[in-house]
Amino acid sequence: MTQIDLGSVRYNPTVGAFEARVDIRRSGQTFRYPCQVAGPMTMDMDTVRSGLARHALRMSDSGSNLMSHI
């Protein structure tokens, strides 16, 4: 089972994106990724969190079958 945890989400106005550290835990190991989602500061936070999680999964060495479970 995979668990995804987002760190503090912040907006970087210089690049126009939300940024966060995202931890992916699976098989007793934690993989940490610096992630970013471009968008306006008014973007819906659920959309931001979902985008950050997808970014982390793309960066992960996880198989594509894992991505479908988000």
Secondary structure, DSSP 4 states (H G I P E B T S, - for coil): -EEEEE---EEETTTTEEEEEEEEEETTEEEEEEEEEE--TTS-HHHHHHHHHHHHHHHSS--HHHHTT-
